[in-house]
Amino acid sequence: MTYNLDQMRDLLLGVQKPARYVGGEIGQIMKDPASVDIRVAFCFPDIYDIGMSHLGMRILYGALNEQEKVWCERAFQPWPDMEEAMQKEGIKLYTLESRTPLDEFDIVAFTLQYEMCYPTVLNMLKLGNLPLYAKDRKGLEQIVIGGGPCAYNPEPLAPFFDIFSIGEGEEALPELTEKLRDARARNLSREEFLFEVSQMEGFYVPSLYDATYNEDGTLATFTPNREGVPAVVRKRIIKELDKVYYPQDQIIPFTEAVHDRVTIELFRGCIRGCRFCQAGMLFRPIRCKSADTLVKDACALLEKTGYEQLSLCSLSSSDYPEIENLVDQLIQYTEPRGINLSLPSLRIDNFSKELAEKITGVKKSTFTFAPEAGSQRMRDVINKNVTEEDIGRSCRIAFENGNSSVKLYFMMGLPTETDADLDAIRSLADKIIGYFYDTDKEKRNRFIKITASVATFIPKPFTPFQWEAQDSREETNRKQQYLWDKVRSKQITVNCHDCRTSMIEAILARGDRRLAPVLEKVSAMGGKLGAWSEHFSYDRWIEAMEECGVDGNFYSLRKRDFDELLPWDFIDIGVSKNYLIREAKRSYEAKTTPNCAEQCNGCGANKMMGGKCDV
């Protein structure tokens, strides 16, 4: 069954931004359903505007559609007005390409980028008329799979998913479609197919594992419930990025997306060892694309899309070894055409005057840095490896190049933090104002504006801080007010994130299977689009946990011992637990660890590439 746009005309004209729901964009991939034998609905658990800006979705959409017998289509969470209209008219959630309901697809794949999207995932399953729990789905269709950063602790969602893809998916997901095709040819049952998937590197099948708990609520055991199922699931990585699929075209939305631009991925991984950063650990080891490949991909995409902005993307863009050579080559293409070249995720300690002049040559923009902490002691605790001298030098370079607006990102509630560390945030902002006025008047602008965004620290799995307690809501509110009271200058704006969202995020980030009933309850109560402040309800989460008999503080406010079995310990990301413990202990002494380019610190990640990783 497919839905006809003519029949939906009145419905679409009655909602905001109907272009979100019609498909037909330039660059979308259409195939004849009769010519394919595996159909995949790639679901982004947020609205179209957000999902269409996500690079990972673009890559996997193209990689799956490269398979001759596979057709991958897109689906997004509707805005509430559209969802209400669809339910009133009996319309299921459908894909944009063919307008086919989700329950008619062989594979329904979700990218899990943010913990607050979990109730939205369940809502999309219900809107698509799929059974909510994996145990209730039968046969070799409606295989629900999840991937992305949140899949590295999949346990809160485990009862709802058939499979989780752990690691990078460009090679893994096409292999999964081939496995499904083979299972059908051999007339396997769903259970037999899932068992065989569990043997493939990078795939976790939750139904094949059982968890038991101690009297104090901690995890006692986590073991396979069938012989032959691996006790440890090893993540998948792409070893040679120059040879892996990268889209040479992309879909151009009819309506405005959050990021209307071409994005090029410089490298994966990170040489830094920031102790709070999950992505920096998950995506190790570092693997770079060559400058020639990047230039080729960028120019091809700019030619085909007509976009006027090119963004160079990575966890730490200025750490790319060929960055100045790459920028030189790209400017030869972008500058004559008036294309803005942006380089986000810059490091303060290796930002050069030459690089600043190059990337601000077309359009001046806000200068953004992430010191993460105001005091040097706290920056050493988190292993930021940035000094006040680095900050001053980089700010002066920015000011001399015409930037007069500076955004600074900090965190509050980090391990060992004191009020003196909060005072240092205000002091650092004051010093940056001083750097501005110390800059030659002929080179700088007439005014300076500093925006300090302060997020609440969330301890995440697979980081040296995964064992730490999060600050309570009361303590976080006190610290936020303390900081606001300290800032007097009108040139400084301090924005603090709503800590209630961070509290729930911390619960989900370190949660286990016992949270599944909470997610179901929140979804049933209307919880969806939790990343949007107007749709987030802290009280809804608290009520759901109380009704399900779950203590959220057990997951967020409790400090763990190093020998406690953690819900995600069965996943091997290549970074050893001993390394994380070693880094946690160094943080208590405010000792820094050099980055990977300076010396190998023995995290273990390079062994995934067949190399060495020694202390």
DRENKE-866882 format. One record per residue (C-alpha): residue number from 0; x, y, z; chain. Coordinates in steps of 0.1 Angstrom, whole numbers, always signed. Layout:
<recs>
(NUM (X Y Z) 'A')
...
</recs>
This chain:
<recs>
(0 (+0 +0 +0) 'A')
(1 (+11 +35 -8) 'A')
(2 (-4 +69 +0) 'A')
(3 (-15 +92 -28) 'A')
(4 (-5 +128 -25) 'A')
(5 (-37 +140 -42) 'A')
(6 (-58 +121 -16) 'A')
(7 (-37 +138 +11) 'A')
(8 (-39 +173 -3) 'A')
(9 (-64 +188 +22) 'A')
(10 (-45 +172 +51) 'A')
(11 (-12 +186 +40) 'A')
(12 (-25 +221 +33) 'A')
(13 (-38 +221 +69) 'A')
(14 (-4 +216 +86) 'A')
(15 (+28 +236 +91) 'A')
(16 (+55 +231 +65) 'A')
(17 (+38 +204 +44) 'A')
(18 (+70 +201 +24) 'A')
(19 (+84 +180 +53) 'A')
(20 (+60 +152 +43) 'A')
(21 (+58 +150 +5) 'A')
(22 (+92 +138 -7) 'A')
(23 (+101 +143 -43) 'A')
(24 (+132 +164 -36) 'A')
(25 (+161 +168 -60) 'A')
(26 (+186 +140 -53) 'A')
(27 (+162 +115 -37) 'A')
(28 (+167 +79 -49) 'A')
(29 (+138 +62 -66) 'A')
(30 (+137 +25 -75) 'A')
(31 (+111 +2 -90) 'A')
(32 (+98 -19 -60) 'A')
(33 (+96 -49 -83) 'A')
(34 (+133 -47 -90) 'A')
(35 (+144 -49 -53) 'A')
(36 (+141 -77 -28) 'A')
(37 (+151 -58 +4) 'A')
(38 (+134 -25 +14) 'A')
(39 (+148 -4 +42) 'A')
(40 (+130 +24 +60) 'A')
(41 (+157 +46 +75) 'A')
(42 (+141 +65 +104) 'A')
(43 (+154 +96 +120) 'A')
(44 (+137 +101 +154) 'A')
(45 (+132 +139 +151) 'A')
(46 (+116 +161 +125) 'A')
(47 (+126 +164 +89) 'A')
(48 (+145 +197 +94) 'A')
(49 (+169 +181 +118) 'A')
(50 (+172 +147 +101) 'A')
(51 (+180 +161 +67) 'A')
(52 (+210 +180 +82) 'A')
(53 (+226 +148 +95) 'A')
(54 (+257 +136 +76) 'A')
(55 (+255 +101 +89) 'A')
(56 (+220 +96 +75) 'A')
(57 (+231 +109 +41) 'A')
(58 (+261 +85 +40) 'A')
(59 (+241 +54 +50) 'A')
(60 (+211 +63 +28) 'A')
(61 (+235 +64 -2) 'A')
(62 (+255 +33 +9) 'A')
(63 (+224 +11 +11) 'A')
(64 (+210 +24 -22) 'A')
(65 (+243 +15 -39) 'A')
(66 (+231 -21 -35) 'A')
(67 (+213 -30 -67) 'A')
(68 (+186 -51 -50) 'A')
(69 (+181 -28 -19) 'A')
(70 (+159 +3 -17) 'A')
(71 (+165 +26 +13) 'A')
(72 (+139 +53 +19) 'A')
(73 (+135 +80 +46) 'A')
(74 (+110 +86 +75) 'A')
(75 (+109 +112 +102) 'A')
(76 (+89 +120 +132) 'A')
(77 (+60 +143 +122) 'A')
(78 (+54 +176 +140) 'A')
(79 (+24 +172 +164) 'A')
(80 (+0 +189 +140) 'A')
(81 (+8 +164 +112) 'A')
(82 (+7 +134 +136) 'A')
(83 (-27 +144 +149) 'A')
(84 (-40 +148 +113) 'A')
(85 (-25 +114 +103) 'A')
(86 (-41 +96 +132) 'A')
(87 (-75 +113 +125) 'A')
(88 (-74 +101 +89) 'A')
(89 (-60 +66 +97) 'A')
(90 (-27 +73 +79) 'A')
(91 (+3 +53 +92) 'A')
(92 (+38 +68 +93) 'A')
(93 (+53 +64 +58) 'A')
(94 (+85 +69 +39) 'A')
(95 (+90 +100 +17) 'A')
(96 (+102 +83 -14) 'A')
(97 (+73 +59 -21) 'A')
(98 (+49 +69 +7) 'A')
(99 (+48 +33 +19) 'A')
(100 (+39 +26 +56) 'A')
(101 (+67 +14 +79) 'A')
(102 (+50 -19 +86) 'A')
(103 (+55 -30 +50) 'A')
(104 (+93 -28 +51) 'A')
(105 (+118 -56 +56) 'A')
(106 (+141 -35 +78) 'A')
(107 (+132 -5 +99) 'A')
(108 (+165 +12 +109) 'A')
(109 (+168 +40 +135) 'A')
(110 (+198 +62 +140) 'A')
(111 (+202 +69 +177) 'A')
(112 (+220 +102 +181) 'A')
(113 (+206 +115 +214) 'A')
(114 (+192 +98 +245) 'A')
(115 (+162 +121 +246) 'A')
(116 (+150 +107 +213) 'A')
(117 (+141 +73 +228) 'A')
(118 (+104 +79 +234) 'A')
(119 (+102 +93 +198) 'A')
(120 (+116 +60 +185) 'A')
(121 (+87 +42 +203) 'A')
(122 (+62 +68 +190) 'A')
(123 (+74 +62 +154) 'A')
(124 (+71 +24 +158) 'A')
(125 (+35 +29 +169) 'A')
(126 (+27 +54 +142) 'A')
(127 (+41 +29 +117) 'A')
(128 (+19 +2 +130) 'A')
(129 (+48 -20 +141) 'A')
(130 (+46 -41 +173) 'A')
(131 (+65 -22 +200) 'A')
(132 (+84 -51 +215) 'A')
(133 (+108 -73 +195) 'A')
(134 (+93 -105 +209) 'A')
(135 (+60 -97 +192) 'A')
(136 (+74 -93 +157) 'A')
(137 (+74 -125 +135) 'A')
(138 (+90 -137 +103) 'A')
(139 (+117 -122 +82) 'A')
(140 (+103 -87 +79) 'A')
(141 (+99 -57 +102) 'A')
(142 (+134 -63 +115) 'A')
(143 (+140 -32 +137) 'A')
(144 (+176 -22 +140) 'A')
(145 (+194 +7 +158) 'A')
(146 (+228 +23 +154) 'A')
(147 (+247 +55 +161) 'A')
(148 (+264 +68 +193) 'A')
(149 (+236 +58 +217) 'A')
(150 (+238 +22 +205) 'A')
(151 (+270 +18 +225) 'A')
(152 (+248 +15 +256) 'A')
(153 (+217 +0 +239) 'A')
(154 (+202 -16 +271) 'A')
(155 (+174 +9 +278) 'A')
(156 (+160 +2 +243) 'A')
(157 (+170 -35 +242) 'A')
(158 (+135 -50 +245) 'A')
(159 (+122 -30 +215) 'A')
(160 (+150 -37 +190) 'A')
(161 (+159 -69 +171) 'A')
(162 (+194 -58 +163) 'A')
(163 (+219 -31 +172) 'A')
(164 (+247 -21 +148) 'A')
(165 (+277 -13 +169) 'A')
(166 (+302 +9 +151) 'A')
(167 (+304 +23 +116) 'A')
(168 (+277 +11 +92) 'A')
(169 (+288 +18 +56) 'A')
(170 (+300 -18 +52) 'A')
(171 (+281 -35 +80) 'A')
(172 (+245 -26 +69) 'A')
(173 (+249 -38 +33) 'A')
(174 (+263 -70 +48) 'A')
(175 (+231 -73 +70) 'A')
(176 (+209 -69 +39) 'A')
(177 (+228 -97 +22) 'A')
(178 (+224 -119 +53) 'A')
(179 (+187 -113 +53) 'A')
(180 (+185 -122 +16) 'A')
(181 (+204 -154 +23) 'A')
(182 (+182 -163 +53) 'A')
(183 (+151 -160 +31) 'A')
(184 (+167 -182 +4) 'A')
(185 (+173 -209 +31) 'A')
(186 (+139 -204 +46) 'A')
(187 (+153 -196 +80) 'A')
(188 (+131 -186 +109) 'A')
(189 (+134 -152 +125) 'A')
(190 (+152 -167 +155) 'A')
(191 (+177 -186 +132) 'A')
(192 (+184 -154 +113) 'A')
(193 (+190 -134 +144) 'A')
(194 (+214 -161 +158) 'A')
(195 (+234 -159 +126) 'A')
(196 (+235 -121 +128) 'A')
(197 (+249 -124 +163) 'A')
(198 (+279 -141 +147) 'A')
(199 (+287 -111 +125) 'A')
(200 (+312 -86 +139) 'A')
(201 (+295 -54 +150) 'A')
(202 (+260 -67 +156) 'A')
(203 (+243 -72 +189) 'A')
(204 (+210 -91 +193) 'A')
(205 (+195 -83 +227) 'A')
(206 (+171 -113 +228) 'A')
(207 (+202 -136 +230) 'A')
(208 (+214 -121 +263) 'A')
(209 (+201 -122 +298) 'A')
(210 (+208 -98 +327) 'A')
(211 (+206 -105 +365) 'A')
(212 (+208 -80 +393) 'A')
(213 (+222 -79 +429) 'A')
(214 (+200 -70 +459) 'A')
(215 (+214 -34 +458) 'A')
(216 (+203 -30 +422) 'A')
(217 (+237 -33 +405) 'A')
(218 (+242 -56 +376) 'A')
(219 (+252 -91 +387) 'A')
(220 (+256 -109 +354) 'A')
(221 (+252 -103 +317) 'A')
(222 (+255 -134 +296) 'A')
(223 (+244 -151 +264) 'A')
(224 (+214 -173 +268) 'A')
(225 (+223 -196 +238) 'A')
(226 (+255 -215 +231) 'A')
(227 (+276 -200 +204) 'A')
(228 (+266 -164 +210) 'A')
(229 (+297 -142 +216) 'A')
(230 (+300 -129 +252) 'A')
(231 (+316 -97 +238) 'A')
(232 (+304 -76 +208) 'A')
(233 (+332 -59 +190) 'A')
(234 (+325 -26 +172) 'A')
(235 (+329 -23 +134) 'A')
(236 (+354 +3 +120) 'A')
(237 (+363 +14 +85) 'A')
(238 (+400 +11 +81) 'A')
(239 (+406 +31 +49) 'A')
(240 (+383 +61 +46) 'A')
(241 (+395 +70 +11) 'A')
(242 (+381 +37 -2) 'A')
(243 (+348 +37 +16) 'A')
(244 (+315 +50 +1) 'A')
(245 (+309 +87 +3) 'A')
(246 (+279 +103 -14) 'A')
(247 (+287 +123 -46) 'A')
(248 (+252 +138 -45) 'A')
(249 (+227 +146 -18) 'A')
(250 (+191 +154 -14) 'A')
(251 (+182 +191 -15) 'A')
(252 (+152 +198 +8) 'A')
(253 (+122 +218 -4) 'A')
(254 (+120 +234 +30) 'A')
(255 (+147 +249 +51) 'A')
(256 (+168 +224 +70) 'A')
(257 (+189 +233 +101) 'A')
(258 (+221 +230 +80) 'A')
(259 (+217 +240 +43) 'A')
(260 (+252 +233 +32) 'A')
(261 (+277 +207 +20) 'A')
(262 (+295 +189 +47) 'A')
(263 (+327 +170 +42) 'A')
(264 (+341 +146 +68) 'A')
(265 (+379 +152 +73) 'A')
(266 (+386 +122 +96) 'A')
(267 (+372 +99 +122) 'A')
(268 (+385 +96 +157) 'A')
(269 (+404 +121 +178) 'A')
(270 (+440 +124 +190) 'A')
(271 (+428 +142 +221) 'A')
(272 (+418 +125 +253) 'A')
(273 (+393 +147 +269) 'A')
(274 (+380 +127 +298) 'A')
(275 (+343 +137 +295) 'A')
(276 (+341 +132 +258) 'A')
(277 (+323 +100 +247) 'A')
(278 (+328 +106 +209) 'A')
(279 (+365 +110 +214) 'A')
(280 (+367 +74 +228) 'A')
(281 (+340 +57 +207) 'A')
(282 (+354 +67 +173) 'A')
(283 (+391 +59 +179) 'A')
(284 (+415 +51 +163) 'A')
(285 (+420 +82 +142) 'A')
(286 (+417 +77 +104) 'A')
(287 (+421 +105 +79) 'A')
(288 (+410 +110 +44) 'A')
(289 (+435 +124 +19) 'A')
(290 (+433 +160 +9) 'A')
(291 (+428 +149 -27) 'A')
(292 (+398 +128 -18) 'A')
(293 (+383 +156 +2) 'A')
(294 (+387 +182 -25) 'A')
(295 (+372 +158 -51) 'A')
(296 (+341 +151 -29) 'A')
(297 (+336 +187 -19) 'A')
(298 (+337 +201 -54) 'A')
(299 (+314 +173 -67) 'A')
(300 (+288 +180 -41) 'A')
(301 (+290 +218 -45) 'A')
(302 (+286 +214 -83) 'A')
(303 (+255 +191 -80) 'A')
(304 (+237 +209 -51) 'A')
(305 (+244 +246 -57) 'A')
(306 (+250 +252 -20) 'A')
(307 (+269 +283 -10) 'A')
(308 (+284 +270 +22) 'A')
(309 (+310 +243 +27) 'A')
(310 (+317 +229 +62) 'A')
(311 (+347 +208 +71) 'A')
(312 (+336 +184 +98) 'A')
(313 (+353 +164 +124) 'A')
(314 (+357 +162 +162) 'A')
(315 (+387 +185 +161) 'A')
(316 (+391 +200 +126) 'A')
(317 (+424 +218 +131) 'A')
(318 (+440 +185 +141) 'A')
(319 (+437 +173 +105) 'A')
(320 (+474 +169 +94) 'A')
(321 (+469 +185 +60) 'A')
(322 (+446 +213 +71) 'A')
(323 (+463 +243 +56) 'A')
(324 (+470 +225 +23) 'A')
(325 (+434 +214 +21) 'A')
(326 (+421 +248 +28) 'A')
(327 (+444 +263 +2) 'A')
(328 (+430 +239 -24) 'A')
(329 (+394 +244 -15) 'A')
(330 (+397 +282 -15) 'A')
(331 (+407 +281 -51) 'A')
(332 (+373 +267 -58) 'A')
(333 (+351 +284 -32) 'A')
(334 (+364 +320 -32) 'A')
(335 (+357 +329 -69) 'A')
(336 (+322 +315 -65) 'A')
(337 (+314 +333 -33) 'A')
(338 (+311 +301 -13) 'A')
(339 (+316 +304 +24) 'A')
(340 (+341 +279 +38) 'A')
(341 (+336 +271 +75) 'A')
(342 (+358 +251 +98) 'A')
(343 (+340 +243 +131) 'A')
(344 (+354 +223 +160) 'A')
(345 (+387 +243 +161) 'A')
(346 (+412 +237 +189) 'A')
(347 (+424 +267 +208) 'A')
(348 (+460 +254 +211) 'A')
(349 (+467 +248 +174) 'A')
(350 (+448 +276 +158) 'A')
(351 (+471 +297 +136) 'A')
(352 (+470 +332 +122) 'A')
(353 (+474 +318 +87) 'A')
(354 (+444 +295 +91) 'A')
(355 (+423 +323 +106) 'A')
(356 (+430 +345 +76) 'A')
(357 (+421 +318 +52) 'A')
(358 (+388 +307 +67) 'A')
(359 (+376 +342 +73) 'A')
(360 (+384 +354 +38) 'A')
(361 (+349 +351 +24) 'A')
(362 (+326 +359 +54) 'A')
(363 (+333 +370 +89) 'A')
(364 (+315 +349 +115) 'A')
(365 (+313 +343 +152) 'A')
(366 (+345 +328 +166) 'A')
(367 (+337 +297 +187) 'A')
(368 (+360 +279 +212) 'A')
(369 (+354 +253 +238) 'A')
(370 (+376 +258 +269) 'A')
(371 (+351 +235 +288) 'A')
(372 (+364 +249 +321) 'A')
(373 (+374 +283 +334) 'A')
(374 (+403 +274 +356) 'A')
(375 (+436 +257 +346) 'A')
(376 (+432 +232 +374) 'A')
(377 (+398 +220 +360) 'A')
(378 (+411 +220 +324) 'A')
(379 (+438 +197 +337) 'A')
(380 (+413 +175 +355) 'A')
(381 (+394 +169 +322) 'A')
(382 (+426 +167 +302) 'A')
(383 (+417 +196 +279) 'A')
(384 (+454 +204 +274) 'A')
(385 (+446 +241 +268) 'A')
(386 (+464 +269 +287) 'A')
(387 (+453 +304 +293) 'A')
(388 (+482 +315 +270) 'A')
(389 (+467 +293 +242) 'A')
(390 (+433 +310 +247) 'A')
(391 (+448 +345 +247) 'A')
(392 (+468 +339 +215) 'A')
(393 (+439 +324 +196) 'A')
(394 (+415 +352 +207) 'A')
(395 (+440 +379 +195) 'A')
(396 (+443 +362 +162) 'A')
(397 (+405 +362 +159) 'A')
(398 (+402 +398 +168) 'A')
(399 (+429 +409 +144) 'A')
(400 (+409 +392 +116) 'A')
(401 (+378 +412 +123) 'A')
(402 (+359 +389 +147) 'A')
(403 (+341 +407 +174) 'A')
(404 (+318 +380 +187) 'A')
(405 (+331 +351 +206) 'A')
(406 (+312 +320 +218) 'A')
(407 (+327 +300 +246) 'A')
(408 (+315 +265 +257) 'A')
(409 (+318 +254 +293) 'A')
(410 (+306 +226 +315) 'A')
(411 (+294 +228 +350) 'A')
(412 (+294 +200 +376) 'A')
(413 (+326 +183 +365) 'A')
(414 (+343 +159 +389) 'A')
(415 (+362 +178 +418) 'A')
(416 (+346 +211 +407) 'A')
(417 (+345 +239 +433) 'A')
(418 (+330 +274 +433) 'A')
(419 (+364 +288 +426) 'A')
(420 (+363 +269 +392) 'A')
(421 (+330 +287 +385) 'A')
(422 (+345 +320 +394) 'A')
(423 (+372 +313 +368) 'A')
(424 (+346 +311 +340) 'A')
(425 (+337 +347 +346) 'A')
(426 (+373 +357 +350) 'A')
(427 (+382 +341 +317) 'A')
(428 (+355 +360 +299) 'A')
(429 (+368 +392 +315) 'A')
(430 (+403 +384 +303) 'A')
(431 (+391 +378 +267) 'A')
(432 (+375 +413 +268) 'A')
(433 (+410 +426 +278) 'A')
(434 (+426 +407 +249) 'A')
(435 (+401 +425 +226) 'A')
(436 (+410 +460 +238) 'A')
(437 (+447 +451 +237) 'A')
(438 (+444 +444 +200) 'A')
(439 (+455 +472 +176) 'A')
(440 (+424 +495 +170) 'A')
(441 (+432 +495 +133) 'A')
(442 (+428 +457 +131) 'A')
(443 (+398 +450 +154) 'A')
(444 (+362 +461 +154) 'A')
(445 (+347 +486 +177) 'A')
(446 (+328 +463 +200) 'A')
(447 (+331 +429 +217) 'A')
(448 (+304 +405 +226) 'A')
(449 (+311 +372 +245) 'A')
(450 (+285 +345 +249) 'A')
(451 (+293 +318 +274) 'A')
(452 (+272 +287 +271) 'A')
(453 (+274 +265 +302) 'A')
(454 (+261 +229 +299) 'A')
(455 (+255 +204 +328) 'A')
(456 (+281 +176 +329) 'A')
(457 (+267 +142 +320) 'A')
(458 (+288 +111 +328) 'A')
(459 (+287 +90 +296) 'A')
(460 (+297 +53 +290) 'A')
(461 (+331 +46 +277) 'A')
(462 (+347 +77 +292) 'A')
(463 (+371 +80 +321) 'A')
(464 (+342 +98 +339) 'A')
(465 (+317 +69 +333) 'A')
(466 (+319 +60 +370) 'A')
(467 (+312 +96 +383) 'A')
(468 (+281 +110 +400) 'A')
(469 (+262 +138 +384) 'A')
(470 (+254 +169 +404) 'A')
(471 (+219 +169 +418) 'A')
(472 (+193 +192 +404) 'A')
(473 (+194 +214 +435) 'A')
(474 (+232 +217 +434) 'A')
(475 (+232 +225 +397) 'A')
(476 (+206 +252 +401) 'A')
(477 (+227 +267 +429) 'A')
(478 (+258 +267 +407) 'A')
(479 (+239 +283 +378) 'A')
(480 (+227 +311 +400) 'A')
(481 (+261 +315 +416) 'A')
(482 (+276 +321 +381) 'A')
(483 (+249 +345 +370) 'A')
(484 (+254 +365 +401) 'A')
(485 (+292 +368 +394) 'A')
(486 (+288 +382 +359) 'A')
(487 (+284 +420 +359) 'A')
(488 (+296 +430 +324) 'A')
(489 (+270 +438 +298) 'A')
(490 (+295 +425 +272) 'A')
(491 (+291 +390 +286) 'A')
(492 (+261 +368 +283) 'A')
(493 (+259 +336 +302) 'A')
(494 (+234 +309 +290) 'A')
(495 (+229 +279 +312) 'A')
(496 (+212 +248 +299) 'A')
(497 (+181 +235 +316) 'A')
(498 (+195 +209 +340) 'A')
(499 (+163 +189 +341) 'A')
(500 (+169 +177 +305) 'A')
(501 (+205 +168 +315) 'A')
(502 (+193 +148 +345) 'A')
(503 (+170 +126 +323) 'A')
(504 (+198 +123 +297) 'A')
(505 (+222 +110 +324) 'A')
(506 (+197 +84 +336) 'A')
(507 (+192 +71 +300) 'A')
(508 (+229 +73 +292) 'A')
(509 (+239 +49 +320) 'A')
(510 (+207 +29 +321) 'A')
(511 (+198 -7 +317) 'A')
(512 (+169 -28 +306) 'A')
(513 (+148 -19 +336) 'A')
(514 (+143 +15 +320) 'A')
(515 (+123 +0 +291) 'A')
(516 (+89 +2 +309) 'A')
(517 (+97 +38 +318) 'A')
(518 (+103 +46 +281) 'A')
(519 (+70 +28 +272) 'A')
(520 (+51 +48 +298) 'A')
(521 (+66 +82 +288) 'A')
(522 (+57 +74 +251) 'A')
(523 (+22 +64 +261) 'A')
(524 (+19 +97 +280) 'A')
(525 (+27 +117 +249) 'A')
(526 (+64 +120 +253) 'A')
(527 (+81 +127 +220) 'A')
(528 (+105 +152 +205) 'A')
(529 (+122 +155 +238) 'A')
(530 (+151 +175 +224) 'A')
(531 (+126 +204 +219) 'A')
(532 (+121 +224 +250) 'A')
(533 (+84 +230 +243) 'A')
(534 (+78 +192 +242) 'A')
(535 (+101 +182 +270) 'A')
(536 (+83 +175 +304) 'A')
(537 (+105 +167 +334) 'A')
(538 (+74 +159 +354) 'A')
(539 (+63 +133 +329) 'A')
(540 (+95 +114 +333) 'A')
(541 (+94 +116 +371) 'A')
(542 (+58 +103 +371) 'A')
(543 (+67 +75 +347) 'A')
(544 (+96 +64 +369) 'A')
(545 (+75 +65 +400) 'A')
(546 (+47 +44 +384) 'A')
(547 (+73 +19 +372) 'A')
(548 (+91 +17 +405) 'A')
(549 (+124 +30 +391) 'A')
(550 (+147 +53 +410) 'A')
(551 (+163 +76 +385) 'A')
(552 (+189 +88 +410) 'A')
(553 (+203 +52 +410) 'A')
(554 (+215 +58 +374) 'A')
(555 (+225 +95 +375) 'A')
(556 (+236 +106 +410) 'A')
(557 (+254 +74 +421) 'A')
(558 (+292 +72 +419) 'A')
(559 (+302 +37 +408) 'A')
(560 (+332 +16 +419) 'A')
(561 (+357 +6 +393) 'A')
(562 (+350 -31 +397) 'A')
(563 (+312 -27 +392) 'A')
(564 (+298 -46 +362) 'A')
(565 (+284 -19 +339) 'A')
(566 (+255 -25 +315) 'A')
(567 (+277 -17 +284) 'A')
(568 (+307 -37 +295) 'A')
(569 (+299 -65 +269) 'A')
(570 (+307 -41 +241) 'A')
(571 (+344 -38 +229) 'A')
(572 (+351 -3 +214) 'A')
(573 (+389 -10 +213) 'A')
(574 (+396 +13 +242) 'A')
(575 (+404 -8 +272) 'A')
(576 (+387 -4 +306) 'A')
(577 (+421 -3 +323) 'A')
(578 (+430 +27 +302) 'A')
(579 (+398 +45 +313) 'A')
(580 (+404 +37 +349) 'A')
(581 (+440 +49 +346) 'A')
(582 (+427 +82 +331) 'A')
(583 (+401 +86 +359) 'A')
(584 (+427 +82 +386) 'A')
(585 (+449 +108 +368) 'A')
(586 (+420 +132 +368) 'A')
(587 (+417 +131 +406) 'A')
(588 (+453 +144 +407) 'A')
(589 (+447 +169 +380) 'A')
(590 (+474 +152 +358) 'A')
(591 (+472 +156 +321) 'A')
(592 (+480 +130 +294) 'A')
(593 (+496 +140 +261) 'A')
(594 (+476 +136 +229) 'A')
(595 (+481 +106 +207) 'A')
(596 (+502 +126 +182) 'A')
(597 (+528 +133 +209) 'A')
(598 (+529 +98 +224) 'A')
(599 (+509 +66 +225) 'A')
(600 (+491 +63 +259) 'A')
(601 (+481 +27 +256) 'A')
(602 (+443 +30 +251) 'A')
(603 (+443 -1 +228) 'A')
(604 (+424 +14 +199) 'A')
(605 (+452 +10 +173) 'A')
(606 (+450 -28 +178) 'A')
(607 (+417 -27 +159) 'A')
(608 (+438 -16 +128) 'A')
(609 (+463 -43 +134) 'A')
(610 (+488 -19 +149) 'A')
(611 (+503 -15 +183) 'A')
(612 (+490 +6 +212) 'A')
(613 (+514 +4 +242) 'A')
(614 (+518 +23 +274) 'A')
</recs>
